[in-house]
Structure formats: structure tokens, C-alpha cells
Amino acid sequence: MLELAFCGDDCNVCPRYSATQSGDVEKLTKVAALWKRAGLRDESVSPEEMACYGCATVQWCRYDDVRKCAQTKGISNCGKCDNYPCEKITKVFEQTGHYAKECKKNCSKDEYEYLQKAFFSKKTRLDKIHEEYLSQTSGCGVAVS
């Protein structure tokens, strides 16, 4: 089943998440270097700091306001929000666009494509989820049985 971050990142293809799940410290070290090169982090960090166990347990997230908002609303991702797209997620999309440009400049084609699948397609994913969400509601934000 597709596991998404609140902001629409695809955990299934995220190198950080998969390295953590497999316990691969060497891969986490490589991911830390990739994050810096791609502009996703300002500095290299340790494998322990790179570890990701999913949104609900994350210690540090660039989009923490989005995570907290979704948790407060009890939704699994922003696409399932009545207020989608809001100002918070719109800022995330803008920032993601910046990271995509940096990554394209500083990373290999394969690295870019990998990160494209995991992170840079979040708006498309959330738009689709929101369309499906709207088709399942009665117009007042309540799911139709």
C-alpha cells in the first residue's frame, strides 16, 4: 500500500526512509551526502540524524507545520483536507520546486529521477488524492457511505 508523508512525499521510494527501514547505515551516509548536494540539507549530517521512521515519529522536518496541521485534523495527508490547497502546502510546493532545480543542477540524472519520484511529484500526488477525496464526500467534508 502506498505510504505517503503528510506533505505528499512517497515514503516507498524515499532513499532516506528505505535505508532506515533496512538498517543500512552506509546507505544513510550516502543519502546524507545526496541531501546536501541536492540542497535538501545545508550541511552533511550523521546517519543517525538522517534516519526517518515516518512522519508520526519524525524528529526534524522542514515541513513541520504541515505535519502538525494534518495530525491535528486527523488526516493522513494534505490531499484529504477540506482546505487543500492551503497556504502551508502551497509554500511546500514552491520550496520543492526550488529543491528540484537545485537537484537537477547538482545531481546525476539517476539521482534526480529517484528524488523526482519520492519528493518532486508531491503536488501531482496530492492533487489526485484530493480529487478522489472530493468525489467521496457529499460536499460538506463528510464521507458518503
N, C-alpha and C positions, 0 to 999 in steps of 0.2 A: 504494500500500500504506500502511496505517495506520502512522504513526511515533509512538511513544509515548515519553515520558520514563520513566525508571525508576520514578518515583512515580505514573505513570498520566496525567500531563498529555498532552493531544493536541497535538503539535507542528504538525500540519497546519492547525489553526485558531488557533494561538498568534500574536497580533499581533507579539510580540517576535521570534519565530523567522522569521515570514514577511517582516517588514521587513528583517531581517538578510540573509536569503537573496536578497532583491531589491535589496539595497544602498540602500534608501530611508532616508536619514539624517533627512529631515523626519518620516517616519512613526515612526522610532525616538524622535525628540524628543517626539512626541505620546504615544507609548507610555510614555515615562518619566513624563510628567505624569499619565497614566491610572493607572500603577502607584502613584504617590504618593497620588492621590485615592482609589484603591481600598484603600489600606492595605497593598499588597504591598511597598512600599518606604517607609522612614521619611523619606527625603529624595529630591529630584529628582537624577538623575544624568545624565551626558553620554550622547549617543547611542552613543559607543564603549563605555561601561560597560554599556549596555543590550543591546548585541549578544549574540546567542545563536546558536551554531553546533551546538547539540545537547548532550546530556548528556556524551558522551565527551570533549568539548573544553571544557566549561563552566569558567569561571574562578571564578565565585561562584555558589553555590546554597544556598538556605535549607535544603534537604534533603540536604546533602552526605553525611550519614551513611547515608542510604538509597542514594544513588548509589554510594558506596564499597562498601557491603554487596552490592548487586546485581552490581557489577563483579567483586568478589571471588568471588562464586558463579558468575559467567559466565552470568548470565541477562539478558534484555533488559528486563524489568520485574518488579515485585514480584508480579504475578499468577502468574508462572511459578515461584514459590518454594514449596518444600515447607512452609515455616513461615509462609506467608501466612494470615491477617494477623498480623504480629508487632507488638511494642510500638512499633518505629520507625515503621512505616507507619500504625499507629493514631494516633500523635501527629500525623502529617502530615494525616490525615483531620480530626482535631479542629481543627488550625490552619487548614485550608482552610475549614472551616465558619465560623470566625471571620472570615476574609477575605471570604467570601461575604456575610455580614451587613453588614460594613463597606461593601462594594461596593454592595450594594443601597441603603444609606443615602446614599452619596456619589456615585453614578454614575447616568448615564441608564439607562433601561430597555434600550436597544440595547447599551450598553456592558456592562451586567450579563449580558445574554443571550449576548453574544460571549464574555465571560470564563467564563460557565457552561459553554459548550461546550468551551472549552480547558482549564479548571482545576477548576471546582467539581463536575464529574461523575467525578472520578478514581476514587472508591471503586466506583461502579457499573461503570465500565470494568474495573477490576482484579478485581472480584468475578466478572464474566463470563469474563474471561481465565482466572482460577483454576479456575472450573468446567470450562472446556474443557480446561485442563491436567490436572485430575484425571481427566477422562474418557479422556485419552490415556495415562495411566500405569497401571501394574499394581498400584498401591497401595504401592509401595516407592520411588516417586520416579523410576522408570526408564521412559522412554517405551517403549510397546509398538509393535513394528514391524508 
